[in-house]
Amino acid sequence: MKILIQMKKLLVFLISHLIIFNSLGQTDGQIAYSLFLIGHTGHYDASVPDHVKLFNNIISYDNNKKGLIFLGNNVYPAKSDISSDDFDVLVDDSLTSQLRSFNGPIAFVPGLEEWDNGSSVGKDLVKLRYKMIHKQLQDKEIYMPDWGCPGPVEININDSLTIVLLDTQWWLHPYDTRFAKCDLENEDDVWVNLQDILRQNSRKQVVVAGYHPVISYGEYGGKYPVSTDIFAFPFAVYRKLLGARQDLAHPDYKKFSKKLASILEEFPNVIYASSHEQNFQYFTDKQVHYLIGGSLQGGGYLEKRKVVCGSSHAGFSRLDFYRDGRVELLFFSEDNLNTPACRGHLYTFRNPEVHSFSENPGNAFPDSVLHPASHQYLSPAS
């Protein structure tokens, strides 16, 4: 009798795993669109093999329906470039040369570096970079906020997916920013425009992209390792409680992030993708999916126990949107581009319920499981 019971269990096990593997094998054919995300690419170096391999992996991805978003700090412009009219010199950029082979739309959101770290010439450098990108990639489908303007810029990818771009440094820039030339009377106009776009796309999947995160469990969010040097400890406390202008604790940043979060929360399952930190983070808050999409540099501190999935390794993330409404998130670290360090189902659009996550990489039931290739990258949210 015991032998029969054991044989039944083995049969159920084999059949269930056969079904699982078959369904996983069919998954790729059901992807309607793939969206790559990465930040901090300004230090891209064509002489560094890992940099070239990473972007070759993105460019060669076998899906003719794909897009790419650069999440800020995409370039480190020099003030001396402002006075140069010789674009043939300025556009000699190895990364954009490589991007000419990318088959799909490419979007850029400016970061702190494009605004020259918030200096008085920041707006001029954003304008220069805007012109340079359009010169460099003039034959490609390019999207970005108008120079010096906050957006939002709406990109209708297909009948099921819309991307919205924001230049979040516009809110934090300490010098003059554009209003009239951006068709704005005041800051509230930006928020109204964003709400209108999200409302009009409420029956679609939406990804909003900007440089600054609303929530972060890295250094800009005031998180530091327990081993922080005693001499650095007062500065760490300052960044956590008061904050420099680029820290989430700063009053101007708080005002910005609080308002953006309140709007996103009106539209369940919106994905907000950002950068700023030099790491990868994924977590949810009030049915909004927050994603710090990865960094070419990596190395930024991350309080991993606070996130569903996170990594301090350099790398990029990818969102796969399936024909049946499922959305899957993958993160690939620079040191292993063949196997995702994190992979998980975020939600299904036809039934927009935020699912729970599992830490067990071997458990394929239910499909709302986030399973890492290594537990080094995943800690359960607390």
C-alpha positions in Angstrom: 0.0 0.0 0.0 2.8 2.4 0.9 4.5 1.6 -2.4 1.3 2.5 -4.3 1.0 5.8 -2.4 4.6 6.7 -3.2 4.2 5.8 -6.8 1.1 8.0 -7.0 3.0 10.9 -5.4 5.8 10.4 -7.9 3.4 10.4 -10.8 1.7 13.6 -9.6 5.2 15.2 -9.2 6.3 14.2 -12.7 3.1 15.3 -14.4 2.9 18.7 -12.5 6.6 19.5 -13.4 6.0 18.5 -17.0 3.1 20.9 -17.1 5.2 23.6 -15.5 8.2 23.2 -17.9 5.9 23.1 -20.9 4.1 26.3 -19.8 7.5 28.0 -19.2 8.7 26.9 -22.6 5.7 28.5 -24.2 6.1 31.8 -22.3 8.5 33.5 -24.7 6.1 33.1 -27.7 3.4 35.0 -25.7 5.4 38.1 -25.0 3.8 41.1 -26.7 6.5 43.7 -25.7 9.8 43.8 -23.8 11.0 47.0 -22.1 14.7 47.4 -21.0 15.7 49.8 -18.3 19.1 51.0 -17.1 20.6 54.1 -15.5 24.0 55.7 -14.9 25.4 54.9 -18.3 27.4 58.1 -18.5 30.6 56.2 -17.8 30.1 53.7 -20.5 33.5 52.7 -22.0 33.8 50.7 -25.2 37.2 49.5 -24.0 35.5 47.7 -21.0 34.4 44.3 -22.2 31.6 44.0 -19.6 30.0 47.3 -20.8 30.0 46.1 -24.4 28.6 42.7 -23.5 25.8 44.2 -21.4 24.6 46.4 -24.3 25.1 43.6 -26.9 22.8 41.5 -24.7 20.1 44.2 -24.9 20.6 44.9 -28.6 20.6 41.3 -29.7 17.6 40.3 -27.6 15.4 38.2 -30.0 12.1 40.1 -29.9 11.2 42.6 -32.6 8.8 44.3 -30.2 11.1 45.9 -27.7 12.1 49.3 -26.3 14.8 50.8 -24.1 14.6 53.5 -21.4 17.7 55.3 -20.1 16.8 56.4 -16.6 19.2 59.3 -16.1 22.8 60.2 -15.7 23.1 58.9 -19.2 26.0 61.3 -19.9 28.4 63.5 -18.0 28.6 66.7 -20.1 31.3 69.3 -19.8 30.6 73.0 -19.4 33.1 73.6 -22.2 30.7 71.9 -24.6 28.1 74.6 -24.3 30.2 77.1 -26.4 30.9 74.5 -29.1 28.9 74.4 -32.3 30.9 71.5 -33.8 28.4 68.7 -33.3 30.6 66.4 -35.4 33.0 66.4 -32.5 30.5 66.3 -29.7 28.6 63.4 -31.1 31.5 61.0 -31.1 30.0 58.7 -28.5 30.7 55.0 -28.5 27.5 54.0 -26.7 25.2 55.8 -29.1 27.1 54.3 -32.0 26.3 50.9 -30.5 22.6 51.9 -30.0 22.2 52.5 -33.7 21.8 48.7 -34.0 18.9 48.6 -31.5 15.6 47.7 -33.1 13.0 49.7 -31.3 12.2 53.0 -29.7 14.7 54.5 -27.3 13.7 56.9 -24.5 15.9 59.1 -22.3 15.0 60.9 -19.1 17.5 63.4 -17.8 19.2 62.9 -14.5 21.3 65.0 -12.1 24.4 64.9 -14.3 22.6 66.1 -17.4 21.7 69.2 -15.3 25.3 69.6 -14.3 24.6 68.6 -10.7 22.1 71.4 -10.4 24.5 74.2 -11.4 23.5 77.5 -12.9 24.3 76.2 -16.4 22.3 73.0 -15.9 19.5 74.1 -18.2 22.0 74.9 -20.9 23.6 71.5 -20.7 20.2 69.7 -20.8 19.5 71.7 -24.0 22.9 70.6 -25.5 22.3 67.0 -24.6 18.9 67.1 -26.2 20.4 68.3 -29.4 23.2 65.8 -29.3 21.0 62.8 -28.9 18.8 63.8 -31.8 22.0 64.3 -33.9 23.5 61.0 -32.8 20.4 58.9 -33.3 18.7 60.9 -36.0 17.5 57.8 -37.8 16.1 56.1 -34.7 12.8 56.5 -32.9 13.8 58.7 -30.0 11.7 60.1 -27.1 12.6 62.5 -24.3 11.1 65.4 -22.5 11.7 68.8 -24.2 14.9 70.3 -22.9 14.4 72.0 -19.5 10.7 70.9 -19.3 9.3 68.4 -16.8 7.0 66.6 -19.2 5.0 64.4 -19.0 5.7 62.9 -22.4 3.3 60.2 -23.5 4.4 57.3 -25.7 1.7 55.0 -27.0 3.6 51.8 -27.6 0.5 49.7 -28.6 -3.1 49.2 -27.7 -2.1 47.7 -24.3 0.9 49.7 -23.2 1.8 53.4 -22.6 5.0 54.8 -21.3 5.2 58.3 -19.7 8.5 60.2 -19.3 9.2 62.8 -16.6 12.3 65.0 -16.1 12.2 64.9 -12.3 15.3 67.1 -11.9 13.1 70.0 -13.0 11.4 70.0 -9.6 14.7 69.9 -7.7 16.8 72.3 -9.8 17.7 75.3 -7.6 17.9 77.8 -10.5 15.5 79.1 -13.0 13.4 76.5 -14.7 11.1 76.9 -17.7 7.4 77.5 -17.4 6.0 79.6 -20.3 8.2 77.8 -22.9 6.9 74.5 -21.6 3.3 75.6 -21.9 3.0 75.8 -18.1 1.6 78.5 -15.9 2.7 76.8 -12.7 3.8 73.5 -11.2 0.3 72.3 -10.7 -0.2 72.1 -14.5 2.4 69.3 -14.7 0.5 67.2 -12.1 -2.8 67.8 -13.8 -1.3 66.8 -17.2 0.1 63.6 -15.6 -3.2 62.7 -14.0 -5.0 63.3 -17.3 -2.6 60.9 -19.1 -2.9 58.2 -16.5 -6.7 58.6 -16.5 -6.9 58.3 -20.3 -4.7 55.2 -20.1 -6.5 53.6 -17.2 -7.5 50.6 -19.4 -3.9 50.1 -20.4 -0.7 49.0 -18.7 1.4 52.1 -17.8 5.1 52.6 -17.0 6.1 56.0 -15.7 9.8 56.7 -15.9 11.8 59.4 -14.2 15.3 59.8 -12.6 14.3 60.3 -9.0 12.7 57.5 -7.0 9.7 58.1 -4.7 11.0 55.6 -2.2 14.5 54.2 -1.9 16.3 51.8 0.4 19.7 53.0 -0.7 21.9 55.9 0.4 19.7 58.6 -1.0 16.9 57.2 1.1 19.1 57.5 4.2 20.1 53.9 4.4 23.7 53.1 5.4 25.4 49.9 6.6 25.7 49.3 10.3 29.5 49.3 9.8 29.5 53.0 8.7 32.7 54.7 9.8 32.3 56.7 13.0 33.5 59.8 11.2 30.9 59.4 8.5 28.1 58.6 10.9 27.0 62.2 11.5 26.7 62.8 7.7 24.7 59.6 7.4 22.3 60.8 10.1 22.0 64.2 8.4 21.1 62.6 5.1 18.5 60.5 6.7 16.8 63.2 8.8 17.4 66.5 6.9 19.0 65.6 3.6 21.0 67.4 0.9 18.9 68.5 -2.0 19.2 65.1 -3.8 18.2 63.1 -0.7 14.7 61.9 -0.1 14.6 63.6 3.3 15.1 67.1 1.8 12.0 69.3 2.0 11.9 70.0 -1.7 12.4 66.3 -2.5 9.7 65.3 0.0 7.2 67.7 -1.6 7.9 66.3 -5.0 7.8 62.6 -4.0 4.7 62.9 -1.9 2.8 64.5 -4.7 4.0 62.0 -7.3 3.2 59.1 -5.0 -0.3 60.4 -4.3 -1.1 60.6 -8.1 0.4 57.1 -8.8 -1.7 55.6 -6.0 -4.9 56.6 -7.8 -4.1 54.1 -10.6 -3.4 50.6 -9.2 -0.6 48.6 -10.8 1.2 51.6 -12.4 4.9 50.9 -12.6 7.2 53.7 -11.7 10.7 53.2 -12.9 13.6 55.4 -11.7 17.3 55.4 -11.1 19.4 57.8 -8.9 20.8 54.9 -6.7 23.5 52.8 -8.2 21.7 49.5 -7.6 18.5 47.6 -8.5 15.4 47.6 -6.3 11.9 46.3 -6.6 9.0 46.7 -4.1 5.4 47.7 -4.0 3.6 50.3 -1.9 -0.1 51.0 -2.0 -0.5 48.9 -5.2 2.1 50.9 -7.1 5.1 48.9 -8.4 8.4 50.8 -7.7 11.4 49.9 -9.6 15.0 51.3 -9.5 16.0 49.8 -12.8 19.7 49.0 -12.4 22.9 50.8 -13.0 25.9 50.4 -15.3 28.1 51.3 -12.4 26.5 49.4 -9.5 28.1 49.2 -6.0 25.5 51.4 -4.3 24.5 50.3 -0.8 21.1 48.6 -0.5 19.1 47.6 2.6 18.0 44.3 1.1 15.6 43.2 3.8 13.3 46.1 2.8 12.9 45.2 -0.8 11.2 42.2 -2.5 14.2 41.9 -4.8 17.4 44.0 -5.0 21.0 43.9 -6.1 24.1 46.1 -5.7 25.6 44.6 -8.8 25.8 46.5 -12.1 23.1 45.4 -14.5 19.8 46.2 -16.2 16.1 45.2 -15.8 13.6 44.1 -18.3 9.8 44.2 -18.2 8.0 41.6 -20.3 4.4 42.3 -21.1 2.5 39.2 -22.2 -0.5 38.9 -24.5 -2.6 37.5 -21.7 -2.0 40.6 -19.5 0.8 39.2 -17.4 3.7 41.4 -16.5 7.1 39.9 -15.6 10.2 41.6 -14.2 13.7 40.3 -14.7 17.0 41.7 -13.5 20.3 40.7 -15.1 23.6 41.4 -13.4 26.7 42.3 -15.4 28.5 39.3 -14.2 25.9 36.8 -15.5 23.9 38.1 -18.4 22.5 34.6 -19.4 20.5 33.9 -16.2 18.3 36.6 -14.4 19.3 37.2 -10.8 15.7 38.0 -10.2 12.6 37.0 -12.1 9.0 37.3 -11.0 5.4 37.9 -12.0 4.2 41.4 -10.9 0.5 41.3 -11.8 -2.0 40.3 -14.5 -3.7 43.3 -16.0 -7.1 41.6 -16.6 -7.1 40.8 -12.9 -5.0 43.7 -11.4 -4.3 42.2 -8.1 -0.9 42.7 -6.4 0.4 39.2 -5.7 2.6 38.0 -2.9 6.2 36.8 -3.6 8.1 33.8 -2.6 11.8 33.4 -1.8 11.9 29.8 -3.1 13.5 29.6 -6.6 12.3 26.1 -7.1 8.6 26.8 -6.6 6.8 27.6 -9.8 3.3 27.7 -8.3 1.7 30.1 -8.3 2.9 32.3 -11.2 3.1 35.3 -8.8 6.4 34.1 -7.5 9.6 36.0 -7.6 12.4 33.5 -7.9 16.1 34.6 -7.9 18.9 32.7 -9.4 20.7 33.3 -6.1 19.4 34.2 -2.7 22.2 36.8 -2.6 19.8 39.1 -4.5 16.5 38.5 -2.7 15.2 39.2 0.7 11.6 39.2 1.7 10.0 42.5 2.3 9.6 43.4 5.9 
